[in-house]
């Protein structure tokens, strides 16, 4: 098909049909995986788990395999979620998130009843991934994880810590305001900018001499708009 010959309306309609067909085929794949799982066919082929079968025999990525297997389990418990998925009101990612939530609450000793699961699944329909996350966090808030720092190389460290939703929004607002002077700034670059600015003010107010933390070889990077520190910082909204 020559896509350039289609009108804009035809192109959009064709795209919507393809998306609908993709959901139908994925639902069919999940149905087949369910039967393969029940027959334990993956064991007969020498695979230790359905996950290994899907990734190695079928060639799906680990993430794609995990999402489909989680959906498989959700649809076994709640058959109506398959229809919601095929109709497009429940995304594959959110369906997988629901199943992960149900498994986590069961492990914590607070298993959901079928009716409770149905209500939660219904509430997850027509929600974005972030909206679904917020809903599930509201049902079972995660405890903030302790701050962690580890060395990745002589010049790179990885920091992990939790922040509030309010601070996360401030960071996004800062990124927006700096979009012209620092387009596509990463979180590490934003932190470098803020820490350097605040540190300079503090040193000046206390009459201290700035400490040289930048290597001579990094000067060229700074001139081309790159920041001196190469830290990777992972923010997780609490």
N, CA, C and O of each residue as an XYZ file, in Angstrom:
952
protein
N       0.840     -1.192      0.000
C       0.000      0.000      0.000
C       0.881      1.251      0.000
O       1.827      1.371      0.778
N       0.540      2.174     -0.896
C       1.265      3.438     -0.961
C       0.631      4.410      0.020
O      -0.414      4.994     -0.267
N       1.263      4.587      1.185
C       0.676      5.425      2.230
C       0.573      6.882      1.806
O      -0.314      7.602      2.264
N       1.468      7.317      0.942
C       1.439      8.717      0.512
C       0.184      9.024     -0.305
O      -0.203     10.186     -0.432
N      -0.454      7.989     -0.861
C      -1.660      8.202     -1.675
C      -2.917      8.339     -0.823
O      -3.972      8.723     -1.328
N      -2.810      8.024      0.479
C      -3.972      8.097      1.369
C      -4.228      9.530      1.805
O      -3.301     10.323      1.968
N      -5.494      9.843      1.989
C      -5.824     11.131      2.589
C      -5.503     11.056      4.076
O      -5.260      9.972      4.605
N      -5.499     12.191      4.744
C      -5.199     12.208      6.181
C      -6.222     11.401      6.964
O      -5.867     10.678      7.895
N      -7.495     11.525      6.587
C      -8.559     10.764      7.271
C      -8.377      9.270      7.055
O      -8.555      8.483      7.984
N      -8.025      8.876      5.842
C      -7.806      7.455      5.556
C      -6.616      6.912      6.339
O      -6.663      5.802      6.869
N      -5.555      7.701      6.406
C      -4.358      7.286      7.139
C      -4.665      7.081      8.616
O      -4.230      6.097      9.215
N      -5.420      8.016      9.206
C      -5.785      7.897     10.620
C      -6.678      6.696     10.862
O      -6.501      5.980     11.847
N      -7.640      6.465      9.970
C      -8.547      5.322     10.117
C      -7.793      4.004     10.008
O      -8.038      3.075     10.777
N      -6.865      3.924      9.039
C      -6.058      2.715      8.874
C      -5.212      2.456     10.123
O      -5.072      1.315     10.562
N      -4.655      3.521     10.687
C      -3.829      3.392     11.883
C      -4.646      2.868     13.058
O      -4.186      1.998     13.798
N      -5.855      3.395     13.229
C      -6.718      2.943     14.319
C      -7.102      1.472     14.157
O      -7.200      0.732     15.136
N      -7.316      1.067     12.912
C      -7.649     -0.340     12.640
C      -6.472     -1.240     13.006
O      -6.656     -2.314     13.580
N      -5.269     -0.797     12.672
C      -4.063     -1.579     12.976
C      -3.882     -1.716     14.483
O      -3.548     -2.794     14.974
N      -4.104     -0.616     15.226
C      -3.980     -0.663     16.685
C      -4.992     -1.643     17.270
O      -4.664     -2.431     18.158
N      -6.232     -1.588     16.763
C      -7.273     -2.497     17.235
C      -6.911     -3.942     16.922
O      -7.126     -4.834     17.743
N      -6.361     -4.170     15.731
C      -5.957     -5.517     15.336
C      -4.784     -6.003     16.184
O      -4.706     -7.181     16.530
N      -3.881     -5.095     16.512
C      -2.739     -5.460     17.355
C      -3.213     -5.924     18.732
O      -2.706     -6.909     19.269
N      -4.193     -5.206     19.303
C      -4.729     -5.622     20.603
C      -5.394     -6.995     20.511
O      -5.249     -7.832     21.402
N      -6.133     -7.211     19.408
C      -6.812     -8.499     19.236
C      -5.800     -9.634     19.130
O      -5.987    -10.695     19.725
N      -4.734     -9.410     18.375
C      -3.711    -10.442     18.204
C      -2.980    -10.707     19.519
O      -2.681    -11.856     19.846
N      -2.690     -9.632     20.279
C      -2.018     -9.807     21.567
C      -2.903    -10.598     22.524
O      -2.416    -11.459     23.257
N      -4.213    -10.303     22.517
C      -5.148    -11.059     23.363
C      -5.165    -12.527     22.937
O      -5.266    -13.420     23.778
N      -5.068    -12.771     21.639
C      -5.032    -14.145     21.132
C      -3.747    -14.842     21.565
O      -3.762    -16.020     21.921
N      -2.628    -14.105     21.532
C      -1.351    -14.663     21.987
C      -1.435    -15.039     23.461
O      -0.969    -16.106     23.858
N      -2.024    -14.174     24.264
C      -2.168    -14.459     25.693
C      -3.023    -15.700     25.907
O      -2.754    -16.507     26.797
N      -4.067    -15.846     25.074
C      -4.925    -17.034     25.158
C      -4.126    -18.301     24.847
O      -4.293    -19.320     25.518
N      -3.268    -18.240     23.841
C      -2.444    -19.399     23.487
C      -1.417    -19.691     24.582
O      -1.168    -20.849     24.916
N      -0.826    -18.635     25.133
C       0.145    -18.831     26.212
C      -0.514    -19.457     27.439
O       0.112    -20.238     28.157
N      -1.773    -19.113     27.673
C      -2.512    -19.699     28.789
C      -2.634    -21.209     28.611
O      -2.435    -21.973     29.555
N      -2.959    -21.623     27.405
C      -3.102    -23.054     27.130
C      -1.743    -23.758     27.200
O      -1.639    -24.869     27.721
N      -0.712    -23.109     26.676
C       0.644    -23.677     26.749
C       1.064    -23.844     28.200
O       1.693    -24.838     28.562
N       0.716    -22.877     29.018
C       1.048    -22.925     30.441
C       0.304    -24.057     31.139
O       0.881    -24.770     31.960
N      -0.968    -24.221     30.815
C      -1.766    -25.268     31.451
C      -1.270    -26.662     31.056
O      -1.325    -27.592     31.861
N      -0.793    -26.806     29.832
C      -0.283    -28.098     29.366
C       1.180    -28.324     29.761
O       1.729    -29.408     29.566
N       1.801    -27.275     30.322
C       3.219    -27.330     30.684
C       4.090    -27.699     29.486
O       5.075    -28.425     29.624
N       3.720    -27.194     28.315
C       4.474    -27.503     27.104
C       5.901    -26.967     27.163
O       6.811    -27.529     26.555
N       6.087    -25.869     27.906
C       7.438    -25.294     27.995
C       8.405    -26.259     28.664
O       9.591    -26.282     28.337
N       7.893    -27.068     29.614
C       8.748    -28.069     30.267
C       9.158    -29.163     29.286
O      10.291    -29.642     29.320
N       8.231    -29.558     28.412
C       8.535    -30.602     27.437
C       9.571    -30.145     26.421
O      10.275    -30.955     25.818
N       9.648    -28.831     26.246
C      10.637    -28.280     25.310
C      11.958    -27.953     25.998
O      12.885    -27.437     25.374
N      12.032    -28.259     27.292
C      13.279    -28.063     28.020
C      13.436    -26.711     28.686
O      14.529    -26.363     29.132
N      12.344    -25.932     28.761
C      12.413    -24.630     29.423
C      11.907    -24.753     30.856
O      10.950    -25.477     31.131
N      12.561    -24.040     31.759
C      12.216    -24.162     33.177
C      10.972    -23.373     33.562
O      10.383    -23.621     34.614
N      10.571    -22.433     32.726
C       9.413    -21.593     33.039
C       8.771    -21.070     31.765
O       9.365    -21.110     30.687
N       7.551    -20.582     31.909
C       6.868    -19.983     30.766
C       7.621    -18.732     30.310
O       7.696    -18.441     29.116
N       8.172    -18.004     31.267
C       8.930    -16.793     30.940
C      10.121    -17.135     30.050
O      10.373    -16.450     29.058
N      10.845    -18.181     30.395
C      12.006    -18.585     29.594
C      11.568    -19.023     28.201
O      12.248    -18.746     27.213
N      10.430    -19.709     28.128
C       9.890    -20.149     26.837
C       9.555    -18.946     25.949
O       9.893    -18.924     24.765
N       8.891    -17.953     26.533
C       8.464    -16.786     25.752
C       9.660    -15.977     25.261
O       9.658    -15.489     24.130
N      10.678    -15.832     26.102
C      11.839    -15.030     25.702
C      12.760    -15.768     24.747
O      13.274    -15.172     23.800
N      12.977    -17.055     24.981
C      13.948    -17.800     24.180
C      13.326    -18.500     22.970
O      13.909    -18.498     21.886
N      12.161    -19.090     23.149
C      11.521    -19.806     22.045
C      10.774    -18.852     21.112
O      10.830    -18.989     19.890
N      10.069    -17.876     21.713
C       9.275    -16.950     20.903
C      10.020    -15.664     20.571
O       9.622    -14.927     19.669
N      11.102    -15.392     21.301
C      11.937    -14.244     20.957
C      11.439    -12.897     21.443
O      11.883    -11.864     20.942
N      10.524    -12.880     22.409
C      10.062    -11.598     22.947
C      11.085    -11.059     23.943
O      11.833    -11.825     24.551
N      11.113     -9.751     24.105
C      12.009     -9.153     25.087
C      11.527     -9.519     26.488
O      10.387     -9.950     26.665
N      12.387     -9.349     27.471
C      12.023     -9.702     28.833
C      10.842     -8.867     29.324
O       9.936     -9.381     29.979
N      10.863     -7.570     28.999
C       9.766     -6.706     29.417
C       8.450     -7.099     28.777
O       7.419     -7.160     29.447
N       8.485     -7.365     27.470
C       7.275     -7.761     26.745
C       6.738     -9.091     27.273
O       5.530     -9.265     27.432
N       7.646    -10.020     27.540
C       7.230    -11.326     28.069
C       6.590    -11.177     29.445
O       5.553    -11.780     29.722
N       7.212    -10.371     30.306
C       6.688    -10.185     31.652
C       5.294     -9.567     31.634
O       4.410     -9.992     32.378
N       5.103     -8.567     30.786
C       3.792     -7.911     30.706
C       2.715     -8.882     30.240
O       1.609     -8.883     30.780
N       3.021     -9.699     29.256
C       2.033    -10.635     28.734
C       1.726    -11.754     29.707
O       0.583    -12.202     29.800
N       2.720    -12.205     30.424
C       2.483    -13.263     31.414
C       1.673    -12.715     32.588
O       0.806    -13.411     33.117
N       1.941    -11.488     32.997
C       1.154    -10.866     34.058
C      -0.290    -10.683     33.609
O      -1.219    -10.903     34.386
N      -0.476    -10.282     32.359
C      -1.832    -10.142     31.820
C      -2.537    -11.497     31.761
O      -3.733    -11.602     32.031
N      -1.784    -12.514     31.407
C      -2.321    -13.874     31.370
C      -2.926    -14.243     32.723
O      -4.045    -14.751     32.803
N      -2.168    -13.980     33.775
C      -2.623    -14.324     35.125
C      -3.807    -13.465     35.553
O      -4.722    -13.941     36.225
N      -3.779    -12.185     35.155
C      -4.891    -11.305     35.495
C      -6.165    -11.761     34.795
O      -7.233    -11.795     35.407
N      -6.058    -12.111     33.516
C      -7.234    -12.523     32.751
C      -7.777    -13.871     33.209
O      -8.961    -14.156     33.035
N      -6.922    -14.693     33.787
C      -7.410    -15.953     34.355
C      -8.297    -15.689     35.567
O      -9.333    -16.332     35.738
N      -7.882    -14.731     36.413
C      -8.659    -14.381     37.602
C      -9.872    -13.523     37.259
O     -10.953    -13.685     37.825
N      -9.660    -12.600     36.312
C     -10.713    -11.655     35.942
C     -10.907    -11.692     34.422
O     -10.341    -10.859     33.714
N     -11.697    -12.641     33.908
C     -11.891    -12.790     32.457
C     -12.396    -11.517     31.776
O     -12.133    -11.300     30.593
N     -13.115    -10.681     32.516
C     -13.658     -9.463     31.917
C     -12.557     -8.471     31.521
O     -12.789     -7.577     30.707
N     -11.368     -8.632     32.095
C     -10.287     -7.714     31.747
C      -9.788     -7.943     30.317
O      -9.195     -7.047     29.716
N     -10.024     -9.124     29.780
C      -9.634     -9.362     28.385
C     -10.471     -8.491     27.453
O      -9.945     -7.882     26.521
N     -11.765     -8.438     27.709
C     -12.627     -7.597     26.885
C     -12.235     -6.132     27.015
O     -12.226     -5.393     26.031
N     -11.912     -5.718     28.236
C     -11.497     -4.325     28.455
C     -10.219     -4.028     27.682
O     -10.055     -2.937     27.135
N      -9.309     -5.010     27.637
C      -8.069     -4.824     26.890
C      -8.344     -4.743     25.389
O      -7.824     -3.856     24.712
N      -9.156     -5.660     24.866
C      -9.445     -5.673     23.440
C     -10.158     -4.398     22.999
O      -9.955     -3.924     21.881
N     -10.983     -3.852     23.866
C     -11.710     -2.633     23.545
C     -10.841     -1.382     23.686
O     -11.210     -0.301     23.228
N      -9.677     -1.549     24.327
C      -8.758     -0.438     24.461
C      -8.920      0.385     25.720
O      -8.217      1.379     25.900
N      -9.836     -0.009     26.602
C     -10.028      0.759     27.833
C      -9.010      0.390     28.912
O      -8.787      1.161     29.845
N      -8.393     -0.785     28.786
C      -7.359     -1.215     29.728
C      -6.101     -1.540     28.943
O      -6.097     -2.452     28.116
N      -5.044     -0.801     29.199
C      -3.799     -1.015     28.444
C      -3.064     -2.249     28.955
O      -3.293     -2.716     30.070
N      -2.179     -2.759     28.113
C      -1.386     -3.931     28.486
C      -0.525     -3.626     29.712
O      -0.425     -4.444     30.626
N       0.096     -2.442     29.724
C       0.961     -2.064     30.845
C       0.174     -1.967     32.150
O       0.625     -2.450     33.189
N      -0.991     -1.347     32.094
C      -1.781     -1.198     33.311
C      -2.330     -2.532     33.795
O      -2.454     -2.759     34.998
N      -2.657     -3.413     32.856
C      -3.118     -4.750     33.246
C      -2.003     -5.486     33.997
O      -2.254     -6.151     35.002
N      -0.778     -5.358     33.499
C       0.363     -5.986     34.166
C       0.598     -5.365     35.538
O       0.928     -6.071     36.491
N       0.430     -4.044     35.642
C       0.595     -3.366     36.926
C      -0.438     -3.856     37.936
O      -0.126     -4.042     39.112
N      -1.659     -4.061     37.477
C      -2.713     -4.560     38.368
C      -2.340     -5.926     38.945
O      -2.466     -6.163     40.146
N      -1.879     -6.814     38.069
C      -1.518     -8.151     38.536
C      -0.347     -8.105     39.510
O      -0.337     -8.831     40.505
N       0.624     -7.269     39.235
C       1.766     -7.120     40.145
C       1.292     -6.602     41.503
O       1.774     -7.041     42.547
N       0.350     -5.669     41.479
C      -0.209     -5.124     42.720
C      -0.927     -6.221     43.515
O      -0.746     -6.339     44.727
N      -1.737     -7.017     42.824
C      -2.471     -8.085     43.504
C      -1.516     -9.125     44.101
O      -1.757     -9.639     45.193
N      -0.440     -9.429     43.385
C       0.545    -10.383     43.894
C       1.264     -9.820     45.118
O       1.503    -10.536     46.090
N       1.605     -8.534     45.064
C       2.324     -7.909     46.176
C       1.464     -7.849     47.430
O       1.949     -8.119     48.529
N       0.192     -7.499     47.273
C      -0.692     -7.424     48.444
C      -0.939     -8.819     49.025
O      -1.095     -8.974     50.236
N      -0.973     -9.819     48.162
C      -1.148    -11.193     48.653
C       0.061    -11.633     49.476
O      -0.087    -12.270     50.519
N       1.259    -11.286     48.996
C       2.473    -11.645     49.729
C       2.549    -10.937     51.074
O       3.113    -11.461     52.035
N       1.974     -9.739     51.129
C       2.007     -8.985     52.382
C       0.933     -9.434     53.360
O       0.828     -8.904     54.465
N       0.123    -10.430     52.942
C      -0.904    -10.964     53.825
C      -2.235    -10.253     53.731
O      -3.110    -10.456     54.572
N      -2.400     -9.410     52.705
C      -3.659     -8.681     52.528
C      -4.218     -9.018     51.151
O      -4.279     -8.159     50.272
N      -4.620    -10.257     50.969
C      -5.118    -10.705     49.677
C      -6.455    -10.037     49.353
O      -7.310     -9.879     50.224
N      -6.618     -9.653     48.106
C      -7.859     -9.037     47.652
C      -8.882    -10.109     47.280
O      -8.528    -11.172     46.770
N     -10.141     -9.815     47.540
C     -11.197    -10.704     47.082
C     -11.423    -10.468     45.592
O     -10.958     -9.470     45.042
N     -12.137    -11.383     44.940
C     -12.430    -11.234     43.521
C     -13.205     -9.948     43.262
O     -12.948     -9.241     42.288
N     -14.152     -9.653     44.140
C     -14.954     -8.436     43.972
C     -14.083     -7.186     44.114
O     -14.268     -6.211     43.386
N     -13.149     -7.216     45.039
C     -12.238     -6.077     45.207
C     -11.349     -5.911     43.981
O     -11.101     -4.793     43.530
N     -10.872     -7.035     43.445
C     -10.043     -6.997     42.244
C     -10.821     -6.435     41.063
O     -10.296     -5.640     40.285
N     -12.075     -6.853     40.936
C     -12.902     -6.371     39.837
C     -13.080     -4.857     39.921
O     -12.998     -4.154     38.914
N     -13.325     -4.367     41.133
C     -13.535     -2.925     41.325
C     -12.266     -2.135     40.993
O     -12.332     -1.078     40.367
N     -11.109     -2.661     41.420
C      -9.836     -1.982     41.148
C      -9.529     -1.997     39.654
O      -9.087     -0.995     39.093
N      -9.770     -3.156     39.005
C      -9.520     -3.268     37.567
C     -10.425     -2.324     36.781
O      -9.994     -1.708     35.806
N     -11.675     -2.216     37.209
C     -12.608     -1.306     36.545
C     -12.155      0.144     36.686
O     -12.279      0.943     35.758
N     -11.632      0.463     37.860
C     -11.165      1.822     38.129
C      -9.900      2.163     37.338
O      -9.596      3.335     37.116
N      -9.168      1.130     36.916
C      -7.926      1.346     36.167
C      -8.179      1.609     34.685
O      -7.271      2.013     33.959
N      -9.404      1.382     34.243
C      -9.723      1.579     32.829
C      -9.623      3.057     32.446
O      -9.957      3.950     33.224
N      -9.153      3.275     31.230
C      -9.034      4.628     30.660
C      -8.088      5.529     31.464
O      -8.225      6.752     31.447
N      -7.143      4.922     32.157
C      -6.142      5.671     32.903
C      -4.782      5.551     32.219
O      -4.459      4.524     31.622
N      -3.994      6.621     32.319
C      -2.624      6.551     31.833
C      -1.800      5.716     32.809
O      -2.287      5.354     33.880
N      -0.563      5.410     32.447
C       0.286      4.629     33.343
C       0.529      5.366     34.650
O       0.478      4.759     35.720
N       0.793      6.667     34.579
C       1.048      7.431     35.807
C      -0.204      7.515     36.669
O      -0.119      7.446     37.895
N      -1.358      7.661     36.039
C      -2.617      7.700     36.801
C      -2.884      6.358     37.467
O      -3.366      6.307     38.599
N      -2.572      5.271     36.764
C      -2.746      3.936     37.336
C      -1.781      3.728     38.507
O      -2.150      3.155     39.531
N      -0.547      4.200     38.343
C       0.440      4.102     39.423
C      -0.047      4.834     40.665
O       0.036      4.308     41.775
N      -0.551      6.037     40.481
C      -1.030      6.832     41.611
C      -2.194      6.145     42.305
O      -2.283      6.149     43.533
N      -3.086      5.555     41.518
C      -4.215      4.839     42.100
C      -3.746      3.658     42.950
O      -4.228      3.454     44.064
N      -2.803      2.883     42.413
C      -2.309      1.714     43.131
C      -1.480      2.103     44.351
O      -1.533      1.427     45.378
N      -0.713      3.191     44.245
C       0.040      3.673     45.395
C      -0.906      4.108     46.507
O      -0.613      3.938     47.690
N      -2.060      4.678     46.107
C      -3.049      5.093     47.093
C      -3.652      3.913     47.837
O      -4.036      4.031     49.001
N      -3.732      2.766     47.152
C      -4.282      1.557     47.777
C      -3.259      0.880     48.683
O      -3.606      0.292     49.707
N      -2.003      0.974     48.287
C      -0.935      0.340     49.076
C       0.321      1.180     48.949
O       1.219      0.836     48.180
N       0.399      2.282     49.692
C       1.563      3.177     49.587
C       2.861      2.454     49.892
O       2.951      1.684     50.847
N       3.858      2.713     49.071
C       5.170      2.122     49.306
C       5.932      2.948     50.326
O       5.845      4.176     50.345
N       6.677      2.260     51.169
C       7.520      2.963     52.119
C       8.734      3.532     51.380
O       9.320      2.852     50.538
N       9.115      4.783     51.691
C      10.291      5.353     51.030
C      11.517      4.464     51.236
O      11.793      4.012     52.347
N      12.234      4.226     50.164
C      13.421      3.387     50.247
C      14.607      4.218     50.726
O      14.696      5.407     50.419
N      15.516      3.598     51.475
C      16.678      4.347     51.973
C      17.542      4.849     50.827
O      17.621      4.238     49.761
N      18.191      5.988     51.082
C      19.066      6.541     50.060
C      20.265      5.611     49.839
O      20.798      5.014     50.774
N      20.658      5.516     48.594
C      21.784      4.650     48.255
C      22.715      5.367     47.298
O      22.281      6.150     46.453
N      23.986      5.091     47.441
C      24.994      5.636     46.529
C      26.010      4.542     46.252
O      26.466      3.859     47.169
N      26.357      4.383     45.004
C      27.378      3.395     44.660
C      28.259      3.930     43.549
O      27.834      4.735     42.721
N      29.486      3.465     43.552
C      30.477      3.924     42.581
C      30.376      3.052     41.326
O      30.466      1.826     41.395
N      30.187      3.712     40.182
C      30.126      3.000     38.916
C      31.472      3.004     38.196
O      31.807      2.074     37.463
N      32.228      4.067     38.422
C      33.565      4.193     37.835
C      34.300      5.254     38.642
O      33.693      5.885     39.507
N      35.588      5.470     38.385
C      36.320      6.493     39.144
C      35.704      7.889     39.060
O      35.940      8.713     39.943
N      34.917      8.172     38.012
C      34.353      9.520     37.849
C      32.825      9.549     37.872
O      32.223     10.606     37.685
N      32.202      8.407     38.097
C      30.730      8.351     38.040
C      30.165      7.639     39.254
O      30.630      6.563     39.631
N      29.153      8.250     39.864
C      28.437      7.625     40.971
C      26.951      7.590     40.655
O      26.430      8.457     39.953
N      26.294      6.600     41.172
C      24.845      6.484     41.006
C      24.178      6.741     42.357
O      24.527      6.123     43.362
N      23.224      7.654     42.363
C      22.474      7.969     43.573
C      21.027      7.551     43.403
O      20.432      7.770     42.348
N      20.464      6.954     44.432
C      19.053      6.570     44.410
C      18.383      7.064     45.685
O      18.843      6.777     46.790
N      17.297      7.807     45.524
C      16.546      8.270     46.687
C      15.138      8.641     46.260
O      14.863      8.830     45.075
N      14.258      8.743     47.229
C      12.859      9.062     46.964
C      12.598     10.536     47.204
O      13.222     11.154     48.066
N      11.673     11.095     46.437
C      11.271     12.484     46.615
C       9.753     12.560     46.627
O       9.071     11.642     46.172
N       9.231     13.660     47.150
C       7.790     13.853     47.198
C       7.259     14.244     45.820
O       8.014     14.682     44.952
N       5.976     14.083     45.640
C       5.343     14.483     44.386
C       5.490     15.991     44.178
O       5.662     16.458     43.051
N       5.420     16.747     45.278
C       5.559     18.199     45.206
C       6.936     18.596     44.660
O       7.046     19.472     43.803
N       7.988     17.934     45.173
C       9.337     18.243     44.697
C       9.508     17.828     43.246
O      10.170     18.517     42.471
N       8.917     16.713     42.882
C       9.008     16.247     41.499
C       8.411     17.281     40.544
O       8.964     17.542     39.476
N       7.284     17.862     40.936
C       6.651     18.885     40.097
C       7.523     20.142     40.009
O       7.582     20.794     38.966
N       8.194     20.471     41.108
C       9.108     21.620     41.087
C      10.262     21.372     40.113
O      10.685     22.273     39.389
N      10.754     20.151     40.109
C      11.855     19.798     39.208
C      11.408     19.917     37.751
O      12.138     20.438     36.907
N      10.205     19.428     37.470
C       9.684     19.527     36.112
C       9.463     20.973     35.711
O       9.679     21.340     34.556
N       9.029     21.808     36.672
C       8.841     23.229     36.399
C      10.188     23.901     36.114
O      10.292     24.747     35.226
N      11.205     23.520     36.870
C      12.544     24.059     36.654
C      13.062     23.656     35.279
O      13.645     24.473     34.565
N      12.852     22.417     34.915
C      13.298     21.935     33.602
C      12.613     22.743     32.486
O      13.227     23.075     31.472
N      11.332     23.046     32.703
C      10.572     23.816     31.724
C      11.131     25.232     31.583
O      11.287     25.726     30.466
N      11.435     25.889     32.711
C      11.939     27.255     32.691
C      13.350     27.349     32.115
O      13.745     28.388     31.587
N      14.105     26.256     32.221
C      15.478     26.238     31.711
C      15.578     25.656     30.301
O      16.673     25.446     29.780
N      14.416     25.397     29.692
C      14.417     24.699     28.405
C      15.156     25.459     27.304
O      15.674     24.847     26.370
N      15.209     26.790     27.408
C      15.892     27.561     26.369
C      17.407     27.588     26.583
O      18.175     27.414     25.638
N      17.825     27.806     27.818
C      19.261     27.865     28.093
C      19.889     26.485     28.244
O      21.074     26.301     27.966
N      19.080     25.504     28.690
C      19.586     24.136     28.867
C      18.555     23.146     28.304
O      17.892     22.451     29.074
N      18.413     23.076     26.992
C      17.410     22.176     26.386
C      17.682     20.714     26.721
O      18.825     20.256     26.715
N      16.597     19.994     27.013
C      16.689     18.557     27.303
C      17.639     18.244     28.454
O      18.338     17.231     28.429
N      17.663     19.107     29.456
C      18.545     18.881     30.604
C      18.141     17.623     31.357
O      16.960     17.397     31.622
N      19.122     16.814     31.694
C      18.859     15.613     32.477
C      18.746     15.986     33.951
O      19.073     17.107     34.340
N      18.282     15.042     34.767
C      18.185     15.294     36.200
C      19.568     15.536     36.795
O      19.726     16.368     37.688
N      20.561     14.814     36.302
C      21.922     15.005     36.790
C      22.422     16.410     36.463
O      23.101     17.034     37.278
N      22.092     16.904     35.283
C      22.513     18.240     34.885
C      21.805     19.306     35.708
O      22.407     20.313     36.080
N      20.524     19.083     35.993
C      19.790     20.033     36.827
C      20.386     20.094     38.231
O      20.543     21.173     38.801
N      20.716     18.927     38.781
C      21.294     18.908     40.119
C      22.655     19.587     40.117
O      22.978     20.329     41.044
N      23.449     19.345     39.095
C      24.764     19.987     39.010
C      24.615     21.510     38.974
O      25.364     22.233     39.631
N      23.645     21.979     38.204
C      23.403     23.413     38.094
C      22.995     24.007     39.436
O      23.515     25.048     39.838
N      22.066     23.351     40.131
C      21.568     23.855     41.403
C      22.629     23.803     42.500
O      22.815     24.763     43.248
N      23.319     22.669     42.581
C      24.340     22.513     43.622
C      25.480     23.502     43.413
O      25.946     24.127     44.365
N      25.931     23.644     42.161
C      27.023     24.570     41.865
C      26.636     26.007     42.211
O      27.425     26.745     42.801
N      25.414     26.399     41.839
C      24.945     27.755     42.116
C      24.859     28.019     43.617
O      25.327     29.048     44.104
N      24.254     27.075     44.345
C      24.085     27.259     45.782
C      25.432     27.191     46.507
O      25.664     27.938     47.458
N      26.305     26.310     46.065
C      27.615     26.169     46.683
C      28.436     27.443     46.493
O      29.129     27.886     47.409
N      28.354     28.024     45.303
C      29.086     29.271     45.040
C      28.616     30.391     45.965
O      29.432     31.148     46.490
N      27.306     30.497     46.165
C      26.750     31.528     47.042
C      27.185     31.310     48.492
O      27.528     32.266     49.188
N      27.172     30.074     48.940
C      27.563     29.764     50.317
C      29.035     30.062     50.554
O      29.399     30.655     51.570
N      29.878     29.651     49.619
C      31.307     29.901     49.759
C      31.588     31.406     49.790
O      32.433     31.875     50.552
N      30.877     32.140     48.963
C      31.069     33.586     48.912
C      30.608     34.247     50.210
O      31.277     35.142     50.727
N      29.450     33.801     50.741
C      28.915     34.398     51.966
C      29.787     34.094     53.183
O      29.818     34.873     54.135
N      30.491     32.967     53.154
C      31.346     32.572     54.278
C      32.801     32.982     54.070
O      33.667     32.680     54.891
N      33.057     33.680     52.955
C      34.416     34.137     52.684
C      35.376     33.022     52.373
O      36.571     33.141     52.641
N      34.875     31.928     51.807
C      35.723     30.779     51.490
C      36.162     30.825     50.034
O      35.470     31.378     49.178
N      37.315     30.239     49.768
C      37.797     30.120     48.406
C      37.130     28.908     47.756
O      37.075     27.835     48.355
N      36.627     29.076     46.540
C      36.016     27.930     45.853
C      37.001     26.782     45.713
O      38.164     26.986     45.364
N      36.526     25.572     45.988
C      37.392     24.405     45.847
C      37.378     23.936     44.401
O      36.332     23.892     43.755
N      38.557     23.586     43.909
C      38.659     23.116     42.523
C      38.211     21.664     42.456
O      38.920     20.764     42.907
N      37.028     21.441     41.888
C      36.509     20.076     41.757
C      36.468     19.630     40.300
O      36.086     18.502     39.988
N      36.866     20.534     39.425
C      36.818     20.220     38.002
C      38.198     19.920     37.469
O      39.144     20.669     37.714
N      38.313     18.851     36.757
C      39.592     18.503     36.154
C      39.842     19.382     34.931
O      38.911     19.846     34.272
N      41.104     19.591     34.653
C      41.470     20.456     33.544
C      40.914     19.933     32.232
O      40.517     20.708     31.362
N      40.887     18.637     32.097
C      40.409     18.046     30.848
C      38.931     18.219     30.619
O      38.432     17.976     29.520
N      38.212     18.646     31.671
C      36.770     18.812     31.540
C      36.383     20.201     31.061
O      35.207     20.445     30.792
N      37.335     21.116     30.947
C      37.020     22.501     30.606
C      36.351     22.604     29.249
O      35.431     23.401     29.066
N      36.810     21.801     28.293
C      36.221     21.850     26.963
C      34.768     21.410     26.974
O      33.941     21.933     26.227
N      34.462     20.429     27.840
C      33.084     19.970     27.935
C      32.171     21.085     28.412
O      31.053     21.240     27.919
N      32.656     21.865     29.383
C      31.847     22.943     29.923
C      31.596     24.002     28.859
O      30.505     24.569     28.797
N      32.589     24.273     28.027
C      32.445     25.283     26.987
C      31.416     24.868     25.951
O      30.772     25.732     25.354
N      31.243     23.584     25.719
C      30.279     23.119     24.725
C      28.909     22.868     25.327
O      28.047     22.253     24.699
N      28.714     23.346     26.549
C      27.384     23.258     27.143
C      27.158     22.029     27.993
O      26.057     21.818     28.501
N      28.196     21.206     28.156
C      28.049     20.010     28.975
C      28.427     20.335     30.402
O      29.241     21.230     30.632
N      27.871     19.646     31.346
C      28.172     19.899     32.741
C      29.345     19.038     33.189
O      29.619     17.976     32.629
N      30.036     19.539     34.230
C      31.294     18.919     34.628
C      31.112     17.546     35.275
O      31.932     16.655     35.051
N      30.091     17.360     36.046
C      29.952     16.094     36.757
C      29.162     15.100     35.941
O      28.170     15.475     35.316
N      29.561     13.871     35.925
C      28.877     12.840     35.170
C      28.206     11.851     36.114
O      28.526     10.663     36.121
N      27.266     12.363     36.914
C      26.525     11.520     37.848
C      25.225     11.092     37.211
O      24.624     11.861     36.460
N      24.780      9.893     37.489
C      23.454      9.461     37.086
C      22.588      9.421     38.335
O      22.887      8.703     39.289
N      21.508     10.202     38.320
C      20.659     10.308     39.501
C      19.267      9.826     39.151
O      18.662     10.308     38.193
N      18.773      8.914     39.892
C      17.459      8.354     39.635
C      16.499      8.865     40.693
O      16.640      8.542     41.872
N      15.515      9.668     40.273
C      14.504     10.186     41.188
C      13.296      9.258     41.144
O      12.854      8.844     40.072
N      12.779      8.942     42.306
C      11.561      8.134     42.376
C      10.551      8.896     43.222
O      10.788      9.161     44.401
N       9.431      9.244     42.617
C       8.420      9.998     43.362
C       7.868      9.162     44.486
O       7.421      8.036     44.268
N       7.894      9.703     45.693
C       7.410      8.959     46.842
C       5.890      8.886     46.840
O       5.299      8.292     47.742
